[in-house]
Amino acid sequence: MLGMGKIEVWDPVTAELERTVTIPEGAGRGRVWAPSPNGRWLLWGGQNAGLHVVAFDGSHLMKLELPDDAAAYLGAEPPGLASFGAVHHPDGSYEDLSRRYPAYQTACSVALSPDGTAAVAAHGQAFALVWDLRTGRLRQLLGEERSGQPVRIYRVAWSPDGKTILTRDDARRIRLWDTASGRELLSLITAENPHEEALDRPADMPSEITSCGGLGAIAFTPDARYVVAGDGEVIRVWEISSGREVARWIGHAALHPIFGAYPGVPRVLDIRFAADGRRALTVGVDATLRVWDVRSGEEVWHATPDPCCVDWGDISPDGRSVVWAGCPGMRLYAVT
């Protein structure tokens, strides 16, 4: 479970807190993180503080730093992700506290290679950055400059076989990249572009940090044969070998049951698979958790946690339980 400056590790059987990992000062307030495959460390993305590798004993192992000549190949990137805020003073005046952070200093999506030796991060910029975690050096840039306003990449995922990386950008593209060469292998076009419907924000912000540009979650199936994406309210499944859409999972709604519309926020926040790939969990802005039978595309279970605030969820390796983290606390559900 992610705290503002800590990670809490819980035993799902006893519901007891096993340990708390305090994030070192200078690593920033937590926004995104990914645990290592061996369970000994995590990649931590702090607000306006870059990426850090932190051991589960709380020690700081590494900060991923851009080379001094990064500007030469990244180009003149626009400011990065944004935070929103405002104050209405008693005298009736309004103070806009929103701000943009420097490019590549705040990540909105991270993923680790299956062996834990590399990481990829999306920063809402033209490139996703691939890092070698053995040396701490930047390994690859995935993306391309466009004329005029550059394409912004907001979502990343690493395939279970380690051979490919998935990115999603605000040009309605989901792209597959070869991890060895950095070459683009496949480009898929989604139907939804949330930026077309997003309301204007203070200071014309492109995205709140946690909203991933309004773009729905992306994932690989455990066998790495298919990619899955939240496209508006629909979860779409494509076969990688043919680029053909093979299924759609329909069940989430566009509106939160209490607060209504969330302009600029993805309607499918997260997608997770059981280890055998037979079941998948999706988390929606409609405050529901839904479990799907992957082969049939049918919904097999759903829950709407009270008080209707779903921030994050995951499904157990056997697909028989779901953990939910929201406001407040955490819950564990049995899936029928």
Sequence and secondary structure as in RCSB ss.txt:
>XXXX:A:sequence
MLGMGKIEVWDPVTAELERTVTIPEGAGRGRVWAPSPNGRWLLWGGQNAGLHVVAFDGSHLMKLELPDDAAAYLG
AEPPGLASFGAVHHPDGSYEDLSRRYPAYQTACSVALSPDGTAAVAAHGQAFALVWDLRTGRLRQLLGEERSGQP
VRIYRVAWSPDGKTILTRDDARRIRLWDTASGRELLSLITAENPHEEALDRPADMPSEITSCGGLGAIAFTPDAR
YVVAGDGEVIRVWEISSGREVARWIGHAALHPIFGAYPGVPRVLDIRFAADGRRALTVGVDATLRVWDVRSGEEV
WHATPDPCCVDWGDISPDGRSVVWAGCPGMRLYAVT
>XXXX:A:secstr
 B SSEEEEEETTTTEEEEEEE  TTS SEEEEEE TTSSEEEEEETTTEEEEEETTS EEEEE   TTHHHHH 
S     EE  EEE TTS EEE  EE  TTSS SEEEE TTSSEEEEE SBSEEEEEETTTTEEEEEEE   SSS 
  EEEEEE TTSSEEEEEETTSEEEEEETTT  EEEEEE S  GGGT    GGG S BGGGGGG   EEE TTSS
EEEEEETTEEEEEETTTTEEEEEEE   SSBTTTB  TTS SEEEEEE TTSSEEEEEETTS EEEEETTT  EE
EEE  TTS EEEEEE TTSSEEEEEESS EEEEE  
